[in-house]
Amino acid sequence: MKPSHRTLNKLLLMTKDELVNLLDTHSTSRGEHSWVFLPLKPKGKPCLVTHIDTVWDKERGPKEKFLIEDAKKGLIYSPQGLGADDRAGVYALLHLYYQLPSHLRPILLFTDLEESGGGGAIEASEIFHEDLSHSTHLIELDRRGGRDCVFYSGEPLEYREYIESFGFREGRGSFSDISILGPSLGLCSTNLSIGYYNEHTKSEYLSLKAMNSTIQKVQKLLSLGDKKVWELLPCPESTPLGREWWDLEGLDLEGLDPQEGIQTCPKCEEEFTKEEFNHYGTCPMCGSLIYGWEYKERYE
């Protein structure tokens, strides 16, 4: 399963069922919606994260999709929807794992259901908690563009600057699997650009230059063999919204009364209390995904 650019094309064309079969064969451990690859000595290694599902999984059969490559510009498209979000991340994880010497290999976590709210990450945080707790921090490769690093859980400035020192710049995002995994494991995490653009549309494309640039930067990070554990600091409860480090600009707080503890679901518009809200981030009335008790819904 040694990756190459031919492997990238195969991954972009694979159905989810075909990819599941591949991961079932090669992973160290698997759940129903998550798979872990453990190196020989996992303690003190970062954990790389990606998701295998795409927004096109239910729209096409395996023979309906084809790729268009612009060799001059180094771009890949598909009229049927490319799905580089996040098959580019799948490729990057496999490439890094098999290109690095065994003593530098990271932990790998593949999840399903990220596009529908993070069910695979929820499962992994429970059934693989012990394995993943060996990690020093979490790096997800599931961000559009070429240079972004995104943080969801109030990571300290020292960690953000550490990630930026490898050539990334901090951006803003709403949700990815690490927003579940990081707080669950008590570890800092970041989501890095992996070269796709116009995700969730038929005009999505993948820049090979941007993807390979991120792979090289992450390989440099992993090659340092840094065993520092980046712990996520406990959330302070000193503000009405609970997290004084959170940037509140642009958040839709309509329906939230921090004094009374009442939230209005953005979909069904039913009200519920904090006690009724479950830790999976869903409305207890209709099941719609909400980005945490205090925050806007999980959509950009």
Secondary structure, 3 states (H helix, E strand, C coil): CCCCHHHHHHHHHCCHHHHHHHHHHHCCEECCCEEEECCCCCCCEEEEEEECCCCCCCCCCCCCCCCEEECCCCEEECCCCCCHHHHHHHHHHHHHHHHCCHHHCCEEEEECCHHHCCHHHHHHHHHCHHHHCCEEEEEEEEECCCCEEECCCCCCHHHHHHHHCCCCEEECCCCCCHHHHHHHHCECEEEEECCEECCCCCCCEEEHHHHHHHHHHHHHHHHCCCCCCCECCCCCCCCCCCCCCCCCCCCCCCCCECCCCEEECCCCCCEEEHHHCCCCCECCCCCCECCCCCCCCCCC
